[in-house]
Every structure is written in C-alpha cells, then in structure tokens.
Amino acid sequence: MSQSRYEYDENSETWPYFLLTTVLVPLVPATLSKLYGFVSEATDKDSSSSFRSIKKWFKPYNDKEIEKFKASRGRSRLFNKSNCLVALGWLLTAILFLKISSITLTVSETNFDPWKILEISDSATEKVIKTAYRKLSLKFHPDKVDTSSMSQKEIDAVDAAYVLINKAYKALTDETVRENFLKYGNPDGPNEIKHGIALPKFLIDGPTSPFLVLIYVLLIAVILPLVVSSWWNGVKSKTKQNIHVNTADHFMKVMINANPSKMILIDDILEYVSHAAEYVEIDSTLSSKKVHSLLLSYINREPTKDESLRLNVVSITPRLLSAFIEIAAAFKNTDYCIKLVDAHRSIIQALNIDKDAKTHKFQQILQLPGTDISKIDTTQNILTLGKLLKKPTIEPSKFLGVDEATVKNIQDYAKSIPLIESYECSFKVPGEDFVPPNSSSHINLKFITKSPLHKSRPELKDLAKNVIESQFKEEESLENLKDPLKVVEEQKDIVIDNLPPFFPDEDYIKQNCGWVAFLVAQRDNKIVEIPKMIKKADLSNLKLTQEQYIKSECQISTFKIQLQSPTPSAVGEYQFRLIIRNLLYFGSDIDIPLVMKVEDKPMDVQKDVYGIEDPDEDSIAGAMAQLRGEPVKKIAFENEYESSGDEDSDEEEELWTDIDTDTEVEEDAVDEK
C-alpha cells in the first residue's frame, strides 16, 4: 500500500509560478482598461489644442485657478490609487520573471529525466548513452571522489547523484526499468503519493507558521468581507445615473412638490441642486447655502476668495443636472426639463440668463468669449449669432465694444457653434409605408448641421446624388429592419472645435457636447418618452463656405428615437412636438411639430412580399390570426350545404328507384301466377 507525504518548495521551483499567475489574473485586465483610457484621451488632443488657441486671445478672469484645477485633476488622474497598484503589480511581475529565469531545476525522483541526468539528447544512441554513463560514473563514483574535505551534506549529495546516474542508465538500457519509467515516470515503479505545497518549508513548519495562519485569517475573515462590504455599500449608495441615492431622493421630492403655476428660474434650479450629497464629499463643511452662493457667483462671473473650492463645486454640477433632467422627464414635466437644460448651459457658459432682461435678451451674444453686457450696444437688435455674422445693423466692433482683432476672433468662435436644421422628421414602422395600430415605431429625423454664418438649408434636389441615396434614403435591408438604430450608430461622434473657456472640466464637455431630445404630447404638454442624446452627427458642414453649403457638398445626419410604447390602437392623428436643446450653447435649438397618423389599411391593399395566402378560418393558424386581428380565409358554408343537399337527394332517388324496381318485379311474378 502506497504511503503519502508532503513536499515543500525548498528550491523555489514552484511558488514563483503560483504567485505570478495570482498577480497576472487581475493585473492584465486592469492594465488593458487603463491603456484604453489613455488611448481615448490621446484621441481628444485636437479639441484640447483648439481650446488652447482660444487662450491666446481670451483669458477668463479666473484663468490661473482653472489651469491649477486642470493640473491637479491631471495629477490625480495619473497618480491615483489604481494606477499605483497597477505599477506595483508590474514591478512585482518583473521581479518574479527574473526569479523564474534564474531557477535551476533540480533533477530528483519527483521529476526524473534520464537524458538530462546523463547530459545527452533524447535521440542519443545506445553507444552515446554508455559513453556518457562511463564519464559520469568516473566523476561521481564514491571511490573516485575525494570526500575528506566535504561535509556530510555534500557527501550525501554525491551519493545521490551517483544513484541517479545509475537509475538513468538503467532506465534507458534495461527493458524492465525502462517500462517502469515510461509507465510511472520513475524507474523504481509505483512510489508513495506526494503532495506538493508551493511554499517554502520554513513558512509552514518553522517559527513563522503562526504569522502565515494570521495572514490567512485576516485575508479571509477581515479583509475580504471589508472589501465586499465596501463595494456593496458603494453600489447601494449610487443610482444608475451615478449620483447618490440621497440626491436622487431629493430631486424626486422636488418634482413631487412642484407647483405647476410657479415660473421656474435658474436660481431655483441651483437652489434645488445645492442640496446634493456629492458636494459634501468635496468638503464636509459645505452647506447647501454655501454651495448655492458659489454657483450663483460663478454664473454671474464674480470673483471669489476660494476659487479652487468653487471650481470643484462647479465641475460636478452639470452631471447632477443631467441626472435631474432624467428624473424630471420620468415625471413628464416639460417645463422643468427645459429649465434644467438652461441651467446646464448657464453652468457651462458661466452665464446667468435670468439675471436681468438685457442678459436674457442677448444670451446668444454673451456666451461668446470676450463679450460683456456693459460693452454691448443694447440698443441694436442683434440678438442671434446669425445676425451678428451675416447682417449686423452696425459694425460688429462698435456693437460688441471691442477692437477689430478681437472681433475677428469672436466671429471665428461664433462660426464654430453648430446649429441644427431639419429636412424630414416622421414616425416610421420598419417594413411599412404607414403607421399601423399597436405597432413598434420610431422617430426618424434627417437633419443637417450648419454654421450660424450659413443661410437657410439647401434644397434636397441640390444635394449630391450619393448623399441623397446613402444618407437621406435608407436601404431596406434585413439588418436595418431588425435594428433601425444601426444607421445612427455608424455615424461619427460629435467633436467640437472650441470649448467654452469658463468651465473647468474639459472631459465632461467633450462627452456631452451634443443635443438632448424630448418628445412631448401637444394635448397636455407632457413628455411621453425618455430623453435621448444626439451624440453622433456630421459637423463637417460647419467648415463649408456659403457657396459649398448651398451646392452639393452638404452632408445629412440621422437621429432616431425608438418609442417604448406601441402606437395607439385607435385610428386617427396624434399631435406631438420634438424639442431639441443643445447642452452647451444657447441658440442651437429646434422645435419640430410631429403628427402620428395611425392607419389600419386592409391587407389586400398591401403588397404580399412572400406570396403567402391567408390561413383558413377553421385552422389553428387562422385562429391565431384572428386573435392578432389579421384577416383569414372564410369557409364557404352555403356551397357545402348545397352540395350536401344535392348528394342526399341523389341518394334518396337511387334508393327509391331500387325500391320501385323491386316492387315491379314482385308484381310481375304475381301476374305470372
């Protein structure tokens, strides 16, 4: 009966591999995630360089503090805990690789290799084997080795080496020993069971063993539960919008108690947001009043003593407003959603459009860098970007109150602000040319982006043929019918050239530089769908000249909203409004009236694509079709009854004919008698 015993990794042959695997399992995914983040940041350098070009001619009043904020944000992003752990992980990996590369595998009974013991190749002939055996025998034979100056451990090592040499020779020359080696991996045949432990013996049996046990206890009973508990508390404390649950609860209470007769101002929105729990995470001493005052002073462009704290507060506010928009949309409150978007833009532009009537009136002009309400000639009716660029009533330098060089820079900035104009917007049902009742539909918007310098959109017939065929029209392929939104996802991401100079967090602007769309019912002015972001569109039109824009070089973009609810079951016309608001700029908005015309056209009018007839009324398929409201083939009951009656009458005639014939035969027989 075989015995079993434990073997420890005395020669460090196993535990480095075990530790290396343990380190690489979490390290490789974490490193790939970090690399993806660095690559994504590298692709955004173009917009960052454009932003620096603005700084050459315009610097906000808090420019130094903004640069310090960005520098500290960059340092914290580079030298954060996760990056340090990844760096330490790769340092440990390098040390383990060096350790593994220096390991010399000791040949013993557990890893018996006769070719390695005899220092020959595995294809060596018997003659070579014998020659190698003789040389090693002379070298390690106990009688040939001078053991007078050796320790007992060294003498035992020499004896063990000689024994292994003899075993290796027999394993390659003796048939019985060779069979044992091939079958059991050992020339002595089946041996005792050995359990290897990938740890040095001194850690298990030595004086350090209690510390190892303590480490295991701390890891399993203390550290692991703490990590899991911390992760779970973090998950429970955040919503899907990545805001604190207490913040979401506060926003919901605001919407529940909303007064529909009260006009909402930017100041009210900022007061609601100031109660968010996220601000306390920045500074535990921050009160809601302090946050509110910091936000108000920021959008009024007033200097403050604690600019660093204010920038930290301002940097997270748009994210909270975006979450607030989703909650307000869930309550179907259109007025709050529109005002929340205005508050979002006010934070990005550092512009309080509700400060006074003049600021509200000239909001599109005041969002441009280098403009100031105290310098603008407010007697002029230049209220939009288009009028400033195309048909100003006076010289722009006189209107803005700046020199000619600054005017050119301001106008170049204004030209880069994207406007949106619709070509076609309607409800669509995949595979149908009308909207049937109880069907899955989506909104299909074909639009162009343009510069405020451009005039009205070009006629559709003037566009390039390939633009009309590939961008305006959509191929009715099986893939597009299955996934109508695929066309939208294939478009380029929106990347703006110039970033607003006052807001400190450039990354947030780059990720949220599009439009948000609300679908509103006309009958009650309530939102009927979850707001959707327009994050993909072709902005190449902004760089076109007016001549190129009017002619055939304009590109068309597509935006779609998949409706969550089916179309109404009743036939009729339903009035909606698609409200599209830009999250960064004032004046880049559009409202589109929409009519959903629900029709129930008969099936015989529609084109039968597959040539399949309607199922019979009395079949299972017919029963299922009737449940779905689809037409079925009626059974011709009257014809069947008539046919059945004819058959019965024929049978009766035949029957009576037979009877009559029999009677006549009987009568003839009686007469003969």
C-alpha positions in Angstrom: 0.0 0.0 0.0 1.4 3.3 -1.0 2.1 6.0 1.6 1.6 9.7 1.2 3.7 12.6 2.4 4.0 16.4 1.9 6.8 18.1 0.0 7.7 21.7 0.3 9.1 24.0 -2.3 12.6 24.2 -0.8 14.3 25.1 -4.0 11.8 27.9 -5.0 10.8 25.9 -8.1 7.0 26.2 -7.9 5.9 29.1 -5.8 7.1 31.9 -8.2 4.9 30.5 -10.9 1.9 30.3 -8.5 2.5 33.9 -7.3 3.0 35.1 -10.9 -0.3 33.6 -12.0 -2.1 35.1 -9.0 -0.7 38.6 -9.8 -1.4 38.5 -13.6 -5.0 37.4 -13.4 -6.3 40.8 -12.1 -3.3 42.8 -13.4 -3.8 42.2 -17.1 -7.5 43.3 -17.3 -6.7 46.4 -15.2 -3.8 47.3 -17.4 -5.9 46.9 -20.6 -8.6 49.1 -19.1 -6.0 51.8 -18.2 -4.5 51.7 -21.7 -7.9 52.1 -23.3 -8.5 55.2 -21.2 -5.1 56.6 -22.1 -5.8 56.0 -25.8 -9.2 57.6 -25.6 -7.6 60.7 -24.0 -5.0 60.8 -26.8 -7.7 61.0 -29.4 -9.1 64.1 -27.8 -6.0 66.2 -28.2 -7.3 68.0 -31.3 -10.1 69.7 -29.3 -7.7 70.5 -26.5 -5.3 72.3 -28.8 -8.3 74.3 -30.2 -9.1 75.3 -26.7 -5.5 76.5 -26.1 -5.7 78.6 -29.2 -8.6 80.5 -27.7 -6.5 81.2 -24.6 -4.1 83.1 -26.9 -6.7 85.9 -27.4 -9.0 85.4 -24.5 -8.4 84.5 -20.8 -11.2 84.3 -18.3 -10.9 86.3 -15.0 -10.1 83.0 -13.2 -7.7 81.6 -15.8 -4.9 80.8 -13.3 -7.2 78.9 -11.0 -8.7 77.0 -13.9 -5.2 75.9 -15.0 -4.3 74.9 -11.5 -7.6 72.9 -11.3 -6.8 71.1 -14.6 -3.2 70.4 -13.5 -4.4 68.9 -10.2 -7.0 66.9 -11.9 -4.4 65.6 -14.3 -2.0 64.7 -11.5 -4.8 63.0 -9.5 -5.7 61.0 -12.6 -2.1 59.9 -13.2 -1.1 59.2 -9.6 -4.3 57.7 -8.3 -4.5 54.5 -6.2 -5.4 52.3 -9.1 -2.5 53.4 -11.3 -0.1 53.0 -8.4 -1.4 49.5 -7.8 -1.0 48.6 -11.4 2.6 49.9 -11.4 3.4 47.9 -8.3 1.8 44.9 -9.9 4.1 45.1 -12.9 7.1 45.7 -10.7 6.3 42.5 -8.8 5.8 40.7 -12.1 9.2 41.8 -13.3 10.8 40.6 -10.1 9.1 37.2 -10.5 10.2 36.9 -14.1 13.8 37.5 -13.0 13.4 34.9 -10.2 11.9 32.3 -12.6 14.6 32.9 -15.2 17.3 32.2 -12.6 15.7 29.0 -11.3 17.8 25.9 -11.9 15.5 22.8 -11.9 17.0 20.2 -9.7 16.6 16.7 -11.0 15.2 14.3 -8.4 12.8 11.4 -8.1 9.9 13.6 -8.5 11.0 15.0 -11.9 13.1 12.1 -13.2 14.7 12.9 -16.6 17.4 10.3 -17.6 18.5 12.3 -20.6 19.1 15.4 -18.5 20.9 13.4 -15.8 23.3 11.8 -18.3 23.6 15.2 -20.1 22.6 13.8 -23.5 19.8 14.4 -26.0 16.7 12.3 -26.1 17.7 11.0 -29.5 21.1 9.6 -28.4 22.1 6.1 -29.4 23.0 3.3 -27.1 26.7 3.9 -27.7 26.4 7.5 -26.7 24.4 6.5 -23.6 27.1 4.1 -22.5 29.9 6.6 -23.1 28.1 9.3 -21.1 27.4 6.8 -18.3 31.1 5.9 -18.1 32.2 9.5 -17.9 29.7 10.4 -15.1 30.4 7.2 -13.2 34.1 8.0 -13.1 33.3 11.5 -11.9 30.7 10.8 -9.2 31.7 7.3 -8.1 32.1 7.4 -4.3 35.5 5.7 -4.6 36.8 8.3 -7.1 35.6 11.4 -5.3 37.7 12.9 -2.5 35.3 13.3 0.4 37.9 14.1 3.0 37.2 17.9 3.0 33.4 17.5 2.4 30.6 17.9 4.8 28.2 15.2 5.4 25.6 17.0 3.3 27.9 17.3 0.4 28.8 13.6 0.7 25.2 12.7 0.6 24.7 14.8 -2.5 27.5 13.0 -4.3 26.0 9.6 -3.3 22.5 10.7 -4.5 24.0 11.9 -7.8 25.7 8.6 -8.4 22.4 6.7 -7.6 20.5 8.9 -10.1 23.2 8.3 -12.8 22.8 4.5 -12.4 19.0 4.8 -12.5 19.1 6.9 -15.6 21.4 4.5 -17.3 19.1 1.5 -16.5 16.0 3.5 -17.5 17.5 3.8 -21.0 19.1 0.4 -21.4 17.2 -2.1 -19.1 13.8 -3.1 -20.6 12.1 -3.7 -17.2 13.4 -0.5 -15.7 12.5 1.4 -18.9 9.0 0.1 -18.8 8.6 1.3 -15.2 9.9 4.7 -16.2 7.5 5.1 -19.2 4.6 3.8 -17.1 5.1 5.6 -13.8 7.7 8.3 -14.6 10.0 6.6 -12.1 12.5 3.7 -12.7 11.5 2.2 -9.4 7.9 1.7 -10.3 4.9 3.0 -8.3 6.1 5.1 -5.4 4.5 6.8 -2.4 1.9 9.6 -3.1 3.5 13.0 -2.6 1.6 16.3 -2.1 3.5 19.3 -3.2 3.0 22.7 -1.4 4.1 25.7 -3.4 5.6 27.3 -0.3 8.9 27.1 1.4 9.0 24.7 4.4 10.0 27.4 6.9 6.7 29.2 6.3 4.8 26.0 7.3 6.9 24.2 9.8 9.1 27.0 11.0 8.6 29.7 13.6 6.9 31.9 11.1 3.9 29.5 10.6 1.7 31.3 13.2 2.2 34.5 11.2 1.1 32.7 8.0 -2.0 31.5 9.7 -2.7 35.0 10.9 -2.4 36.4 7.4 -4.9 33.8 6.1 -7.3 34.6 8.9 -7.0 38.4 8.2 -7.4 37.9 4.5 -10.4 35.6 4.6 -12.2 36.8 7.8 -11.4 40.5 7.8 -10.0 42.0 4.6 -12.3 40.1 2.1 -15.5 40.9 4.0 -14.5 44.6 4.3 -13.8 44.8 0.6 -17.1 43.2 -0.4 -19.0 45.3 2.1 -17.3 48.5 0.8 -18.1 47.5 -2.7 -21.7 46.7 -1.9 -22.3 49.9 0.1 -20.9 51.8 -2.9 -23.3 50.1 -5.3 -26.3 50.7 -3.0 -25.4 54.3 -2.4 -25.3 55.2 -6.2 -28.1 55.1 -8.8 -27.8 54.2 -12.5 -27.1 57.8 -13.2 -24.1 57.5 -10.8 -25.5 60.0 -8.4 -26.0 59.5 -4.6 -29.3 57.9 -3.7 -30.0 60.8 -1.2 -29.5 63.2 -4.1 -31.9 61.3 -6.3 -34.4 61.1 -3.4 -34.2 64.9 -3.0 -34.8 65.5 -6.7 -37.8 63.2 -6.6 -39.3 65.2 -3.7 -38.7 68.4 -5.6 -40.7 67.0 -8.6 -43.5 65.6 -6.3 -43.9 69.0 -4.7 -43.5 71.0 -7.9 -46.0 73.8 -8.3 -47.2 74.0 -12.0 -48.3 77.6 -11.7 -44.9 78.8 -10.5 -42.4 80.0 -13.1 -39.0 78.3 -12.6 -35.8 80.3 -12.7 -32.2 79.4 -12.9 -31.8 80.5 -9.3 -34.5 77.9 -8.3 -32.8 75.1 -10.1 -29.4 75.9 -8.5 -31.0 76.0 -5.1 -32.5 72.5 -5.6 -29.2 71.1 -6.8 -27.2 72.7 -3.9 -28.7 70.1 -1.5 -26.9 67.2 -3.4 -24.9 64.9 -1.2 -22.0 65.0 -3.7 -21.0 68.4 -2.6 -20.4 67.2 1.0 -17.9 64.6 -0.4 -15.9 67.6 -1.8 -15.8 69.4 1.6 -17.7 68.1 4.6 -18.1 71.7 5.9 -20.1 72.8 2.8 -23.7 73.7 3.4 -26.4 74.0 0.8 -26.5 77.8 1.2 -22.7 78.0 0.6 -23.0 75.8 -2.5 -25.9 77.9 -3.8 -23.9 81.1 -3.3 -20.8 79.6 -5.0 -22.9 78.6 -8.0 -24.6 81.9 -8.3 -21.4 83.9 -8.1 -19.9 81.6 -10.8 -22.7 82.1 -13.4 -22.6 85.9 -12.6 -18.9 85.8 -13.3 -18.0 87.3 -9.9 -14.5 86.6 -8.4 -14.3 84.8 -5.1 -11.7 84.3 -2.5 -12.0 80.5 -2.6 -11.9 79.9 -6.4 -10.4 76.4 -6.0 -13.4 75.2 -3.9 -15.8 76.9 -6.3 -14.3 75.2 -9.3 -14.6 71.8 -7.6 -18.3 72.5 -6.9 -19.0 73.8 -10.4 -17.2 70.8 -12.1 -19.7 68.2 -10.8 -22.9 70.4 -11.1 -23.7 69.6 -14.8 -23.6 65.9 -14.1 -26.1 66.4 -11.3 -28.3 68.5 -13.6 -28.2 65.7 -16.3 -29.5 63.2 -13.7 -32.1 65.8 -12.6 -33.3 66.0 -16.2 -33.9 62.3 -16.3 -35.9 62.3 -13.1 -38.0 65.3 -14.3 -38.6 63.5 -17.5 -39.8 60.5 -15.6 -42.4 62.8 -14.0 -43.3 64.0 -17.6 -42.6 67.6 -16.6 -41.6 69.5 -19.7 -41.1 72.9 -18.1 -38.7 71.6 -15.5 -36.7 69.7 -18.2 -36.3 72.8 -20.4 -35.3 74.9 -17.5 -32.8 72.3 -16.3 -31.2 72.4 -19.8 -30.9 76.2 -19.5 -29.3 75.8 -16.1 -26.9 73.2 -17.5 -25.9 75.7 -20.3 -25.6 78.5 -17.8 -23.1 76.5 -15.8 -21.1 75.6 -18.9 -21.0 79.2 -20.2 -20.8 80.9 -16.7 -23.8 83.0 -17.8 -26.9 83.8 -15.7 -29.6 84.4 -18.4 -32.2 85.2 -15.7 -30.0 87.9 -14.1 -31.9 90.7 -15.9 -33.9 91.4 -19.1 -30.9 92.5 -21.1 -28.8 89.5 -20.3 -31.7 87.2 -21.2 -32.3 89.1 -24.4 -28.6 89.0 -25.6 -27.8 85.5 -24.2 -26.6 84.2 -27.6 -24.1 87.0 -27.9 -23.0 87.0 -24.3 -22.0 83.3 -24.5 -19.1 84.3 -26.8 -15.7 84.8 -25.2 -14.7 88.5 -24.9 -18.2 89.9 -24.8 -19.6 91.8 -21.8 -23.1 93.3 -21.3 -21.5 96.6 -20.1 -19.8 97.0 -23.5 -22.5 95.8 -25.9 -24.7 98.3 -27.6 -28.0 97.1 -26.3 -30.0 99.5 -28.5 -29.2 97.3 -31.5 -31.5 94.4 -32.4 -28.6 92.0 -32.9 -29.8 89.1 -30.8 -28.7 86.0 -32.6 -25.4 84.5 -33.8 -26.6 84.5 -37.4 -27.4 88.2 -37.4 -24.1 89.0 -35.8 -22.3 87.1 -38.6 -24.5 87.8 -41.6 -26.4 91.1 -41.4 -25.4 93.3 -38.5 -27.1 96.7 -38.5 -23.8 98.3 -37.4 -20.1 97.4 -37.4 -19.6 94.4 -35.1 -16.7 96.2 -33.4 -19.0 99.0 -32.4 -21.8 96.7 -31.3 -19.5 94.5 -29.2 -17.4 97.4 -27.9 -14.0 95.7 -28.8 -11.2 96.2 -31.3 -11.1 94.7 -34.8 -8.7 91.9 -33.9 -10.9 90.7 -31.0 -14.0 90.9 -33.3 -12.4 88.6 -35.8 -11.6 86.1 -33.0 -15.1 86.3 -31.6 -16.7 85.8 -35.0 -14.4 82.8 -35.7 -15.6 81.3 -32.4 -19.2 82.0 -33.3 -18.8 80.3 -36.7 -17.8 77.1 -35.0 -21.0 76.8 -32.9 -23.1 74.1 -34.5 -26.8 74.8 -35.4 -29.3 72.2 -36.5 -31.9 72.2 -39.2 -34.4 69.5 -40.1 -35.0 68.0 -43.5 -37.5 65.4 -42.6 -39.0 64.1 -39.3 -41.7 61.5 -39.1 -42.8 58.3 -37.3 -41.7 55.1 -39.0 -42.5 51.4 -38.7 -39.9 49.1 -40.1 -41.1 47.4 -43.3 -44.3 49.6 -43.6 -45.0 52.7 -45.5 -47.7 53.8 -42.9 -48.2 53.5 -39.2 -50.4 50.6 -38.2 -52.1 50.4 -34.8 -50.3 48.6 -31.9 -47.0 48.6 -33.8 -43.4 49.2 -32.7 -42.3 52.6 -34.2 -39.5 55.1 -34.0 -38.9 58.7 -34.9 -36.7 59.2 -37.9 -35.1 62.7 -38.1 -33.0 63.7 -41.1 -31.1 66.9 -40.4 -28.0 68.9 -41.2 -25.6 70.8 -39.0 -24.6 74.2 -40.1 -22.7 77.3 -39.0 -24.5 80.5 -37.9 -22.8 82.0 -40.9 -24.8 79.9 -43.3 -28.1 80.8 -44.7 -31.2 78.5 -44.8 -30.6 74.9 -45.7 -30.1 73.9 -49.4 -32.9 72.3 -51.3 -32.8 68.5 -51.2 -32.6 68.3 -55.0 -29.4 70.3 -55.0 -27.5 67.9 -52.8 -25.1 65.3 -54.2 -26.7 62.1 -55.5 -24.7 59.9 -53.3 -25.7 62.0 -50.2 -29.4 61.5 -51.1 -29.1 57.8 -51.8 -26.8 56.9 -48.8 -27.7 59.5 -46.2 -31.2 60.7 -46.8 -32.7 57.4 -48.0 -32.1 54.2 -46.2 -31.6 50.8 -47.6 -34.5 48.5 -46.5 -32.1 45.6 -45.8 -32.8 42.8 -43.3 -30.3 44.3 -40.9 -31.9 47.7 -41.0 -35.3 46.3 -40.5 -34.1 44.3 -37.4 -32.2 47.2 -36.0 -33.4 50.6 -37.3 -30.9 52.5 -35.0 -27.9 50.9 -36.6 -27.7 53.8 -39.1 -27.3 56.2 -36.2 -24.5 54.2 -34.5 -22.5 54.1 -37.7 -22.1 57.9 -37.7 -19.2 59.9 -36.3 -19.1 61.2 -32.8 -19.7 64.9 -32.3 -16.4 66.7 -31.7 -16.5 70.4 -31.3 -13.6 72.7 -32.3 -13.8 75.2 -29.5 -14.6 74.5 -25.9 -16.3 77.1 -23.6 -13.5 78.8 -21.7 -15.1 79.2 -18.2 -16.0 75.6 -17.4 -13.0 73.8 -15.8 -13.8 70.1 -16.7 -12.9 69.7 -20.4 -13.6 65.9 -20.4 -17.2 66.5 -19.4 -17.7 68.9 -22.3 -16.2 66.5 -24.8 -18.5 63.8 -23.7 -21.7 65.9 -23.6 -21.3 68.3 -26.5 -24.5 67.3 -28.3 -28.2 67.8 -28.1 -30.9 66.3 -25.9 -34.3 65.5 -27.5 -37.7 65.5 -25.7 -40.9 64.0 -27.3 -43.8 66.0 -25.9 -47.6 65.4 -26.5 -49.4 68.5 -27.7 -52.6 67.8 -25.9 -51.2 68.1 -22.3 -47.6 69.3 -22.9 -46.2 66.2 -21.1 -43.1 64.2 -22.0 -44.0 60.8 -23.4 -40.6 59.3 -23.9 -37.3 59.0 -22.1 -35.0 61.9 -23.3 -32.4 60.8 -25.9 -29.0 62.3 -26.6 -27.8 63.3 -30.1 -24.1 62.3 -29.7 -23.4 61.4 -33.4 -23.6 63.8 -36.3 -21.6 65.1 -39.2 -20.2 68.5 -38.3 -18.1 68.9 -41.5 -20.8 71.3 -42.8 -19.5 74.0 -40.4 -16.3 74.3 -42.4 -18.0 74.8 -45.7 -18.3 78.2 -47.4 -21.7 79.6 -48.3 -21.2 78.5 -51.9 -20.2 75.0 -51.0 -23.0 74.8 -48.4 -25.7 75.8 -50.9 -24.4 73.4 -53.6 -23.8 69.7 -53.4 -21.2 69.4 -50.6 -23.6 69.4 -47.6 -23.8 66.2 -45.5 -27.0 64.8 -43.9 -27.1 63.2 -40.4 -29.7 60.9 -38.9 -31.2 60.7 -35.4 -33.7 58.1 -34.3 -35.8 57.6 -31.1 -37.1 54.1 -30.5 -40.5 54.5 -28.9 -41.0 52.4 -25.8 -44.8 52.2 -26.1 -46.7 50.8 -29.1 -48.6 53.1 -31.4 -52.2 53.8 -30.4 -54.8 51.1 -31.1 -57.4 53.6 -32.4 -57.0 55.0 -35.9 -56.5 58.8 -36.1 -54.0 61.6 -36.0 -52.0 62.3 -32.8 -50.1 65.6 -32.3 -46.6 65.7 -30.8 -43.6 68.1 -30.6 -39.9 67.1 -30.8 -38.0 69.6 -28.6 -34.2 69.5 -29.3 -31.9 71.5 -27.0 -28.1 71.9 -27.1 -26.4 71.2 -23.8 -23.6 73.7 -24.3 -24.8 76.6 -26.4 -27.7 79.0 -26.4 -29.5 79.4 -29.8 -28.7 76.0 -31.1 -32.2 74.7 -30.5 -35.1 73.5 -32.6 -38.8 72.5 -32.1 -40.4 70.2 -34.7 -44.1 69.6 -34.8 -44.9 65.9 -35.4 -48.1 64.1 -36.5 -48.6 60.4 -36.0 -51.2 59.3 -38.5 -52.3 55.8 -37.4 -54.0 53.9 -40.2 -55.5 50.4 -40.5 -55.2 49.6 -44.2 -56.8 46.3 -45.4 -54.4 43.5 -46.2 -55.4 43.2 -49.9 -54.2 46.7 -50.5 -50.8 45.9 -49.1 -48.2 44.2 -51.2 -47.7 40.5 -50.5 -44.0 40.1 -50.4 -43.8 36.3 -50.0 -47.0 35.3 -51.8 -48.4 33.5 -48.8 -52.2 33.2 -48.7 -54.3 33.9 -45.6 -54.9 30.9 -43.4 -58.3 29.2 -43.3 -60.7 30.3 -40.7 -61.2 26.9 -39.1 -57.4 26.1 -38.9 -55.1 26.7 -35.9 -53.2 29.3 -37.9 -56.5 31.0 -38.7 -57.5 31.1 -35.0 -54.2 32.7 -34.1 -54.5 35.2 -36.9 -58.0 36.2 -35.7 -56.6 36.8 -32.2 -54.0 39.1 -33.7 -56.7 40.9 -35.7 -55.3 39.6 -39.0 -57.6 38.6 -41.9 -58.4 34.9 -42.6 -60.0 32.9 -45.4 -63.7 32.4 -44.8 -65.2 29.0 -45.1 -67.9 28.6 -47.9 -70.6 27.1 -45.7 -73.5 27.7 -48.1 -71.9 25.8 -51.0 -71.1 22.9 -48.7 -74.7 22.8 -47.5 -76.0 22.9 -51.1 -73.6 20.2 -52.2 -74.6 18.1 -49.3 -78.2 18.5 -50.1 -77.7 17.5 -53.7 -75.9 14.4 -52.7 -78.6 13.5 -50.2 -81.3 13.9 -52.8 -79.4 11.8 -55.4 -79.0 9.1 -52.8 -82.7 9.2 -52.0 -83.6 9.0 -55.7 -81.4 6.0 -56.1 -82.9 4.4 -53.0 -86.5 4.9 -54.2 -85.6 3.7 -57.6 -84.3 0.5 -56.2 -87.5 0.0 -54.2 -89.7 0.7 -57.1 -87.8 -1.7 -59.2 -88.2 -4.5 -56.6 -91.9 -3.8 -56.4 -92.3 -4.1 -60.1 -90.5 -7.4 -60.1 -92.8 -8.8 -57.4 -95.9 -7.6 -59.3 -94.7 -9.3 -62.5 -94.3 -12.5 -60.5 -97.9 -12.4 -59.1 -99.3 -11.8 -62.6 -97.5 -14.9 -63.9 -99.1 -17.0 -61.2 
